[in-house]
Amino acid sequence: MKTLHFTARLLADAVISERAATTGGHRTLDYIPGATLLGAAAAQLYKKNQAASFQLFHSGKVRFGNAYPLSPTNLPTLPVPLCWHLPKGAEDSDYKNARNLVHASKEQFDEWDNRGEQQKQLRSGYFSPAGEKVTPSKNYRLKTAIDRTKLGMADEAQLFGYQSLAAGTGWYFSICFDDDLDQQLVNQAADAICGTIRVGRSRSAEYGLLAVHRTEMAPLQVPPASGDRLILYCFSDLALTDRLTGMPTLIPDPAAHFGLAEGAFNAGRSYIRARNYAPFNSTRKRFDLERQVIARGSVLVFERSGGYGLDELQQLQQRLAAGIGSHRQDGLGQILVNPPFLAGFDFQPFEAQALTSPALASAQPLPPLAGWLGTRAAERAEEAAAVKEVDGWIRQLVKGPCPKNSQWGQLRTIAVQAKDLADIEQQLIKLCCGGVSKKQWDKSVKIGGSKPTYQQFILETVCGKDTSLALVRKRLYLLGNRLPRLSNQTGNGGDQ
C-alpha cells in the first residue's frame, strides 16, 4: 500500500455541513471529510479521463482520508476518544489529566460514587500527541436569499445563516493507494488535489478556498502497545454490515469484521456513539443512500484468555491499515490498534513530527477600488477606536469640576481650523495657559489613576507624543462635541 501525505490551509471560510437539510439550524462539521476531498479531485479528473477516473474514485483502490486540524504547534491531532472522561465540573486546558475508563476498576467506580463524583465523557474536540486540546475555530454569518424577479432585492422571509470553519486554520490528511494501481494514476490523483481547490457548501461564492500542499513526512505513526485487552480506536467513522443480511449494523463482530479468530466483544468496556447521515452528491444533484455508522472516536474492546501479544497486534495493524467496512474511499473505516494513548488509565503522550502547513496567499498589489475600500475600512476602525477611547475619558471628566461648555467648544474649533500639529499645540497653549481661560484649565481631574490638571491632560494625553494629526483632530473634536452634552445632562456644565 502506498500512502501520500498532505497539509492544507483554508484561505477562506469553509461550510462543511453536518446535514444537508436546508431548514433548521445549520452547523458545520469540525473536520473536512474524505468524501469532500475525493469530490474535489474528481472534479479535476473526470472530464480528462473517465476510465482512469473509475479506477481512482469507484474501484475502492484509492482511499481519501479525513482532514483533521493541526495544533497551534503544527502537530497532527486525533479525535478525542469517547472513553476519556473528566470529573463533572472540571475544566482542563489540555487532556493530560483525562481518565481512560476502559482501564477503570470496580474499586475506582465505587470510590467515585462514595465521593459523589460523576465522570463526564469527552465527546468533541481533538488532541495532539503532546496532549494539547484543539478546537477548530468557527464563524457564523447571517444571510438572506435574493429575489431575482425584483432586481436582486432581498427575498421576503428567506433569512438563513452559515456556520463555517474559519479561514487560516491548518489541516492534514493522507491518501492511500493499493500496490497494484499504476503509478501514473497515483501521480494524477496527487496533482489533482494539490494547489488551490474549492470544498464544501456555497463554494461558487465566497466559501471553501483550500490550499493543499504535499509533504513527505508521515503525520502519524502510532505503533501498537502491548496489553491484556485488544482496544480498537476509530480514527474515522466506521460503516459495518451484517454478513448474513447485508444490512448496516452497529454491533462489531470479531470474526466477520476484524478477522479475529478468537476473542469476544466487551460491550461493557467499549464506548460507542452512532450517527446517520445521507451524503449529497453535487454532481448528480441527489442524495446517496443513508449511512449508519459508528462515530469516529469510538473505542471497541475485545478480550480473550491469554491476552494479545505485541507481534500479533502489529500484524493486525498491518492487516487493518487499508481500513474496514464500507465507504472506505470516503475516509471511513480507519482503525488504530492498541494506540499508546489508550494503553493505560492516564494519558500517555507519544511522539509525532510537526508539519508545515501551506502559507497564506502572498500579498499582491490591490486594484484601485480594493485599495480605497481597505483604506476606508482602516479609517473607520481608527475612528471607532477613537470614539471608544474618548467616551471613556468623558465618563471620568464629568465627575469632577469641569471647564465650562464654551471652553470645550473652542477645542472643536481648533480641531477643525488648525493646519498641523504645531499649529494645534500653539493654539492649545494659548487657550489653556493664558488669559481668563487659564483658571478653567488649571482645575485638577482624576483620570486613569492619576490626577493631572485639565491643561496637562489635553497637552500630554490627548495630544501625546507620536500621535498622528488625524487622531489628535478626532480626539479634540469628539471632546468638544460630546462632553458639553453630557455635562448638561449631569448638571455639571454651562456657559462662562
C-alpha positions in Angstrom: 0.0 0.0 0.0 1.3 3.4 -1.0 0.4 6.5 1.1 0.8 10.1 0.2 0.5 12.8 2.9 -0.7 16.4 2.5 -1.2 19.5 4.6 -3.7 22.2 3.8 -4.8 25.7 4.9 -8.1 27.4 4.5 -7.8 30.6 2.5 -11.5 31.4 3.1 -14.2 30.1 5.5 -15.5 26.7 4.5 -19.0 25.4 5.0 -18.9 21.6 5.6 -22.5 20.9 6.5 -23.3 18.5 9.3 -26.5 17.7 7.5 -27.8 18.5 4.0 -31.2 19.9 5.1 -31.9 23.5 4.1 -34.2 24.2 7.1 -33.5 24.5 10.8 -30.3 25.5 12.5 -27.1 24.9 10.4 -23.9 23.5 11.9 -20.6 22.7 10.3 -18.5 19.6 10.8 -15.2 20.3 12.6 -13.2 18.4 10.0 -13.1 18.0 6.3 -14.4 14.6 5.2 -12.5 12.4 2.8 -15.6 12.4 0.5 -15.2 16.2 0.2 -11.6 15.8 -0.9 -12.4 13.0 -3.2 -15.0 15.2 -4.9 -12.5 18.0 -5.3 -10.1 15.6 -7.0 -12.8 14.0 -9.1 -13.9 17.4 -10.4 -10.5 17.9 -11.8 -10.0 14.4 -13.5 -13.5 13.3 -14.5 -13.6 15.2 -17.8 -10.0 14.3 -18.7 -10.0 10.5 -18.4 -13.2 8.7 -17.4 -11.5 5.2 -17.5 -8.8 6.4 -15.1 -11.4 8.2 -13.0 -13.3 5.0 -12.4 -10.2 3.3 -11.0 -9.4 6.2 -8.8 -12.8 7.0 -7.4 -15.0 3.9 -7.7 -12.8 0.8 -7.5 -12.0 1.1 -3.8 -8.3 1.1 -4.6 -7.9 4.7 -3.6 -8.9 6.0 -0.1 -9.1 9.7 0.7 -8.7 10.2 4.5 -10.4 12.9 6.5 -8.6 16.2 7.0 -8.1 16.8 10.7 -6.8 20.1 12.3 -3.2 20.9 13.1 -2.4 22.0 16.6 -1.0 25.6 17.3 2.4 24.0 17.2 1.6 22.3 13.9 1.4 18.8 15.4 -1.2 16.4 13.8 -4.3 15.8 16.0 -6.7 12.9 16.5 -10.4 12.9 17.5 -10.8 12.7 21.3 -11.6 9.0 22.3 -15.0 8.5 23.8 -13.5 6.5 26.7 -11.8 9.7 28.1 -13.6 11.3 31.0 -13.1 14.2 33.4 -14.8 14.8 36.8 -18.0 16.7 36.1 -17.4 20.4 36.5 -13.6 20.2 35.9 -12.3 22.2 33.0 -8.7 21.5 31.8 -6.8 23.4 29.2 -5.4 20.1 27.9 -6.1 16.4 28.1 -3.2 15.3 30.2 -5.5 14.6 33.1 -8.1 12.7 31.2 -9.1 9.3 32.7 -9.4 6.3 30.4 -12.3 4.4 31.8 -11.5 1.3 29.7 -9.0 0.6 32.4 -11.0 1.8 35.4 -11.5 -0.8 38.1 -14.7 -1.5 40.2 -12.9 -0.1 43.2 -12.4 3.2 41.4 -16.0 3.5 40.4 -17.1 2.7 44.0 -14.7 5.4 45.3 -16.1 8.0 42.9 -19.7 7.0 43.9 -18.8 7.4 47.6 -17.4 10.9 46.9 -20.4 11.8 44.8 -18.1 12.4 41.9 -19.5 12.0 38.4 -17.4 11.3 35.3 -18.2 13.4 32.3 -17.5 11.9 28.9 -15.4 14.0 26.4 -17.4 13.9 23.2 -15.8 16.5 20.9 -12.5 18.2 20.0 -9.1 16.9 19.1 -5.9 16.2 20.9 -2.2 16.3 19.8 0.4 13.7 20.7 1.6 16.1 23.4 -1.9 16.3 25.0 -2.8 19.8 23.6 -6.6 20.5 23.4 -7.5 21.6 19.9 -10.9 23.0 18.9 -11.1 24.3 15.3 -12.2 27.9 15.0 -15.7 28.6 13.5 -17.6 31.6 12.3 -21.2 32.3 11.7 -22.7 34.6 9.1 -26.3 35.6 8.7 -27.6 35.9 5.1 -30.7 36.4 3.1 -31.8 34.9 -0.2 -32.1 37.2 -3.3 -35.3 37.6 -5.3 -34.1 37.7 -8.9 -37.5 38.8 -10.1 -37.2 42.0 -8.1 -33.8 43.2 -9.5 -31.8 41.5 -6.8 -33.7 42.7 -3.8 -33.8 40.6 -0.6 -36.4 37.9 -0.7 -39.1 38.0 2.0 -38.9 35.5 4.9 -35.7 33.9 3.5 -33.2 34.7 6.2 -30.6 32.0 6.8 -27.2 31.5 8.4 -24.0 29.5 7.7 -21.6 28.2 10.4 -18.2 27.7 8.8 -14.7 26.6 9.6 -12.5 29.7 9.9 -10.0 30.8 7.3 -6.4 30.4 8.3 -6.7 27.1 10.0 -4.3 24.3 9.2 -5.2 20.7 8.4 -3.5 17.4 7.4 -4.7 14.3 5.6 -3.5 11.2 3.7 -4.5 9.3 0.5 -3.8 5.6 0.4 -3.4 3.6 -2.9 -3.3 -0.1 -3.5 0.0 -1.5 -4.6 -1.4 -2.7 -8.0 -2.5 0.8 -9.0 -0.5 2.3 -11.8 2.0 4.9 -10.7 0.7 7.3 -13.3 -2.7 7.2 -11.8 -1.2 7.9 -8.4 0.6 11.0 -9.7 -2.6 12.2 -11.4 -4.6 12.0 -8.1 -1.8 13.8 -6.3 -1.6 16.6 -8.9 -5.4 17.0 -8.9 -5.6 17.5 -5.1 -2.6 19.8 -4.8 -2.8 23.5 -5.3 -5.9 25.7 -4.6 -9.2 23.8 -4.6 -12.8 24.5 -3.6 -14.5 22.4 -0.9 -17.8 22.4 0.9 -21.1 24.3 0.5 -21.5 27.6 -1.4 -18.1 27.2 -2.9 -19.1 29.0 -6.0 -19.5 32.1 -3.8 -17.1 33.3 -1.1 -16.6 30.0 0.7 -14.4 26.9 0.6 -11.0 28.0 -0.8 -8.4 25.5 0.4 -4.6 25.5 -0.4 -3.2 21.9 -0.4 0.5 21.0 -0.3 2.1 17.6 -0.4 4.6 16.7 2.4 7.0 13.8 2.6 6.6 13.5 6.4 4.2 10.9 7.7 1.9 12.8 10.1 1.2 10.0 12.5 3.0 6.8 13.2 1.2 5.1 16.1 2.6 1.7 16.8 0.5 -0.7 18.9 1.2 -1.0 22.6 1.0 -4.4 24.3 -1.9 -5.1 26.7 -4.2 -7.7 28.1 -7.1 -6.3 26.0 -7.4 -5.5 22.3 -8.5 -1.9 22.0 -9.5 -0.6 18.6 -9.7 3.2 18.2 -11.9 4.5 15.4 -9.8 7.2 13.7 -12.8 7.8 11.4 -16.4 6.8 11.1 -16.9 3.0 10.7 -19.7 1.6 8.5 -20.2 -2.1 9.2 -22.7 -4.5 7.6 -24.2 -7.7 8.8 -22.6 -10.6 7.0 -25.9 -12.5 6.7 -28.3 -9.8 5.7 -26.0 -7.1 4.3 -27.8 -4.5 6.3 -25.9 -1.9 8.4 -25.1 -2.9 11.9 -23.6 -1.1 14.9 -22.6 -4.3 16.7 -18.9 -5.3 15.9 -18.4 -8.9 15.0 -14.8 -10.0 15.9 -14.5 -12.6 13.1 -16.6 -11.1 10.3 -15.4 -7.5 10.6 -11.9 -7.7 12.0 -10.8 -11.2 11.2 -10.2 -12.2 14.8 -10.4 -16.0 15.1 -10.7 -15.7 18.9 -12.0 -13.2 21.4 -15.3 -11.6 22.3 -16.6 -8.1 22.1 -16.7 -6.5 25.5 -19.7 -4.1 25.3 -19.3 -3.1 29.0 -15.9 -1.6 28.5 -16.4 -0.2 24.9 -17.5 3.3 24.3 -19.6 3.7 21.1 -21.6 6.6 19.6 -23.5 6.2 16.3 -24.8 8.7 13.8 -26.7 8.5 10.5 -26.5 10.8 7.5 -27.2 10.9 3.8 -24.3 12.5 1.7 -25.3 14.9 -1.0 -23.7 14.3 -4.4 -23.4 17.7 -6.1 -22.6 16.2 -9.5 -25.7 14.1 -9.6 -27.8 16.6 -7.6 -29.1 13.8 -5.5 -28.6 12.3 -2.0 -26.8 9.0 -1.7 -28.2 6.2 0.5 -28.3 6.9 4.2 -25.3 5.7 6.1 -25.5 4.4 9.7 -22.0 4.5 11.2 -20.1 4.1 14.4 -18.8 7.6 15.0 -15.1 8.5 15.0 -13.5 8.5 18.5 -15.4 5.3 19.4 -13.4 2.7 21.3 -14.1 -1.1 20.7 -12.7 -3.5 23.3 -12.2 -7.3 22.7 -11.0 -9.8 25.2 -9.7 -13.4 25.2 -8.0 -15.7 27.6 -4.2 -15.2 27.5 -4.4 -11.7 26.1 -2.7 -10.4 22.9 1.0 -10.5 22.1 2.8 -7.5 20.6 3.7 -9.3 17.3 0.0 -10.3 16.9 -1.1 -6.7 17.4 1.4 -5.4 14.9 0.2 -7.9 12.3 -3.4 -6.9 13.0 -2.5 -3.2 12.5 -0.9 -4.0 9.1 -4.0 -6.1 8.1 -6.4 -3.3 9.0 -4.2 -0.5 7.5 -6.4 -0.4 4.4 -9.5 0.1 6.5 -12.5 -2.0 7.2 -16.2 -1.8 6.4 -17.9 0.2 3.6 -17.2 3.6 2.0 -13.5 3.4 2.7 -12.9 5.5 -0.4 -14.5 8.4 1.5 -12.2 8.0 4.5 -14.3 5.7 6.6 -13.0 2.5 8.3 -9.7 3.8 9.6 -8.6 1.9 12.8 -5.7 2.2 15.2 -4.9 -1.0 17.2 -4.0 -0.5 20.9 -2.7 3.0 20.4 -0.3 4.1 23.2 -2.6 7.0 24.4 -5.2 4.3 25.3 -2.7 1.9 26.9 -3.3 3.0 30.5 -5.7 4.7 32.8 -3.8 8.0 32.4 -2.9 9.8 29.2 0.4 8.7 27.7 2.0 11.1 25.3 3.7 9.8 22.1 5.9 11.3 19.5 5.0 12.9 16.2 6.7 15.3 13.8 5.5 18.8 13.4 4.2 19.6 9.9 4.4 22.8 7.9 1.1 23.9 6.6 0.8 25.9 3.4 1.3 29.6 3.9 -1.5 32.1 3.3 -1.5 33.6 -0.1 1.2 36.2 -0.5 0.2 39.8 -0.7 -0.4 41.1 -4.2 -0.9 44.8 -5.2 -4.6 45.6 -4.7 -6.8 47.0 -7.5 -7.5 50.8 -7.0 -11.1 50.1 -5.8 -10.0 47.4 -3.3 -7.2 49.7 -2.1 -9.6 52.5 -1.5 -12.1 50.2 0.3 -9.2 48.9 2.5 -8.2 52.5 3.4 -11.8 53.4 4.2 -12.1 50.3 6.4 -8.9 51.3 8.3 -10.1 54.8 8.8 -13.5 53.6 10.2 -11.7 51.2 12.5 -9.4 54.1 13.8 -12.4 56.3 14.2 -14.3 53.7 16.2 -11.3 53.2 18.4 -11.0 57.0 19.0 -14.7 57.2 19.9 -14.4 54.4 22.4 -11.3 56.0 23.9 -12.8 59.5 24.2 -16.1 58.2 25.7 -14.0 56.5 28.4 -12.3 59.8 29.2 -15.6 61.7 29.2 -17.2 59.4 31.7 -14.4 60.3 34.1 -14.1 64.0 33.3 -17.7 64.9 34.0 -17.5 63.5 37.6 -15.2 66.4 38.7 -15.1 70.2 38.4 -15.2 70.6 34.7 -14.3 73.6 32.4 -17.4 75.3 31.0 -19.0 74.3 27.8 -17.7 77.3 25.9 -14.1 76.1 26.7 -14.7 72.7 25.2 -16.4 74.3 22.1 -13.1 76.0 21.4 -11.3 72.6 21.2 -13.7 71.7 18.5 -12.9 74.9 16.6 -9.1 74.3 16.9 -9.5 70.7 15.6 -11.3 72.0 12.5 -9.2 75.0 11.7 -5.6 74.1 12.7 -3.2 73.3 9.8 -0.8 70.9 11.5 0.3 69.5 14.9 2.4 72.5 15.7 -0.5 74.9 15.0 -2.7 72.8 17.2 -0.2 72.8 20.1 0.3 76.6 19.7 -3.5 77.3 19.9 -4.0 74.9 22.8 -1.2 76.6 24.8 -2.8 80.0 24.1 -6.2 78.7 25.2 -5.2 76.7 28.3 -2.2 78.7 29.6 -3.2 82.3 29.2 -6.0 84.8 29.7 -9.2 84.3 31.6 -9.4 80.7 30.5 -6.3 79.7 32.4 -8.1 79.1 35.7 -10.6 76.8 34.0 -7.9 74.5 32.6 -5.9 74.6 35.9 -8.5 72.6 37.6 -7.5 69.1 38.7 -9.2 65.9 37.4 -8.9 62.3 38.4 -8.4 60.2 35.3 -6.7 56.9 34.6 -5.4 56.5 38.1 -3.6 59.9 38.2 -4.7 63.5 39.0 -3.4 66.0 36.4 -4.7 69.3 35.6 -7.0 69.7 32.5 -4.2 71.6 30.8 -1.8 68.6 31.3 -4.4 66.1 30.2 -5.1 68.0 27.0 -1.4 68.6 26.1 0.1 65.4 27.3 -2.6 62.7 26.9 -4.9 63.9 24.1 -2.0 65.3 22.1 0.5 62.8 23.3 3.9 62.1 21.7 3.9 60.2 18.4 0.2 60.8 17.9 -0.9 61.4 14.3 -2.6 64.6 13.2 -5.7 62.8 12.2 -6.0 61.1 15.6 -5.5 64.4 17.5 -8.1 66.1 15.4 -10.6 63.3 16.1 -9.9 63.3 19.9 -10.3 67.1 20.2 -13.4 67.3 18.0 -15.1 64.5 19.9 -14.2 66.1 23.3 -15.5 69.4 22.2 -18.7 67.9 20.7 -19.7 65.2 23.2 -18.5 66.4 26.6 -20.8 69.6 26.7 -23.9 67.5 26.0 -23.1 65.0 28.8 -22.2 67.9 31.2 -25.6 69.4 30.5 -27.3 66.1 31.3 -25.5 65.8 34.6 -25.8 69.4 35.5 -22.1 70.0 35.6 -21.9 72.3 32.6 -23.0 75.8 31.5 -21.6 78.8 29.7 -18.9 81.0 31.1 
